[in-house]
Amino acid sequence: MALSDELYIKQLQEHEKLFLYEDIKSTCISMIPNAFLIHIFSESGAGTSEIFQVRLLNDLVYSKYMEYNDLMKIIIESFNVSNYIEYSKAVDYLVLCRKDTRQLPHIRFISNNTLNIYYLTFGSETLEYAKKHDRSFFLGRLKWFGLIFELKFIFGNIRGKFGDFNF
C-alpha cells in the first residue's frame, strides 16, 4: 500500500489508526517499554543529523545534486509531518524526480580508501572533491525516512515526528 493511496488515506483520517504491521504490534512491540523506544529514536535521530555536516564544493554537479537533495528533504519533511502523502504531492514529487533524468550524466562513485576521497566520473572527465563526499548524504536521508516510517508504522506512534533535521 502506497503512502499516497486514497483508500489508505481515507482509513487513516477516519479511524486515526495505522494499518500496517498489525501482527507485529499486537504481539512483539507491546513487550518493549515506551521509554526505551523514545530513547532509541532520539539517539538514532541525533546520530543521523551528524551525517549532514559534510558539504560539497561548488562544481558542475552541485546544482543538479542540490535539486535532488532538496526534493529528498521535502519528501522526508512532508512524511515527518503527516502519515501520508497527498496524491497531488506524490505526483508532483514524481514529476520533479523525472524532470531532468534524461539530461543527467552517468554518475559513478569510486572509493579511495586511503584518502577517503571520492570521484565523480562524467564520461572521460573526472572531478575530484577536496572534501569528504560519499553516498552517506543520501544514505542519511534514507535513514531519516526509515526512522520516521518505523516510528509511525511499526511502533504505531501516529502523531510522532522528529524535530529539526539539520540538513
N, C-alpha and C positions, 0 to 999 in steps of 0.2 A: 504494500500500500504506500503510495507516494505522500509526502508531506503536503502536497498541493491537491490531493484527491478530494473532490467535492463531498463524497459520502463521509469520508473521514472527518473533514472539517465540520460538517453538519452535526455528526455524532459528538464530536468534541465540544462544540459550542452548546449543544442542548444538554448534555449529561455532565460536562466538565470532568470527564474521566478519560484517561488514555486507554487504548485498546490493544496495545502491543505487549507482548511478553507476559501475558496474564498468568501463565502457568509458572513462570519463574517467580513472579511477585508473590503469588499465593503460597508457595512452598519454601523457597530459599531465603528470599530477601527479608522476610519478617523476622528471621533469626539474627539479623545484623542490627546493632543499636544505631539509632539515628545520629547520635553524637559522633560515632565513628565515621559514618558516611559523610557528614558535614566536614569533618577533619580531612578526609581523603580528597574530597572535591576541592577544598580550599588549598591544600598543598599542591594538587595537580594544577590548579589554575595559576598559582603563584609560579610554579616551575615553567609552565608554558609561556608566561609573559616574558621570561628571560630570553627566550629564543628570538624574539623580535628586536633585540638590541642591535643586531648586525644591520648595517646599512650598505647599500650598493653605491659604487662610484657612478657618476654621470657618464653614460656612454650611449652607443647606438641602440642598445637593448632596453635601456632604462624606461623610456616612455611606454613601450609595449608591456614590459614587465609590470609597471605600475597600474596599467589598465586592469590586468587580470588580478593583481594584488588587491586593488580597490574593490573589484567585483566580489572576490572571495570574502573580504571584510564585510561588505554589505549583506551577503548571504548569511554569514555567521551572526552578525548583529541582529538581523531580522529573525533568525531562528531562536536566538537567545531571548528576544522579547516575546515571541509568540510560539505556540506549539505547532503551528502550521505555517505554510507559506501560501498566501492567496494565489489563486490561479493566475491572475493577471501579472503578479510579481514574478511567478515562476516562468511565465512566458517571456517577460522582459529579461530575466536573468539568462534564459536560454539564448535569446537573441543577442545579448551582449557577449555571451561566450562564443557564439559562432560568427560574429560580425567580421572579424579580421583573420580568422584562422587560415584562410587561403593565402593571405599575404605574409604570414609568419614564416621565417626561415626555419629550417630544421635545427633544433637545439639539442646538443648532446653534452652531458656533463662527464668530465673525465677527472677522476680523483688523483691528486698528487699528495700522497700520504706524508711525505717528509716536510713539505712546506704548508700543507693544509690549505692550498690554494686551488681553485677550480677554474676551468677554462670553458668558455662557450665557443662552439665551433659553428661557423656560418660558411658552409661550403669549404673553400680553401682558406678563408680568413679566420684567424683565431684571436680572440680578445682575452687578455689575462686580467683578472681582478686583483688589485693590490690588497684589498681587504678580504677577509674570510667571507666567502659566499658559497653556500651549497644548498641542497634541497631542504635543509632544515626549516627554512622560511615557510615553504608550503606544507611540510610535514607538521610544523607547528600549527598552522591554520587548520589542518585536518584533525589534529589532536583536539583543538578547541571545539570543533564541530562534534567530534566523538564524545567529548566530556558533556556537552550540552545534551546530546542525544541520550547518553546514559542517565544523566540526572533526571531528565523528563520521562523517558520511555521505559527504561529498565527499573529505575528506582522510584518512579511514579510521582516525582515532585513536579506537579503540573504547573505551578507558579514559580518554580525555581529558575534563577538566572544568575549569571556571573556579573560582576561589576565591570570596571574598566579593563579592556583587553590589552592596553598599551601597545597597539600596533597602528 
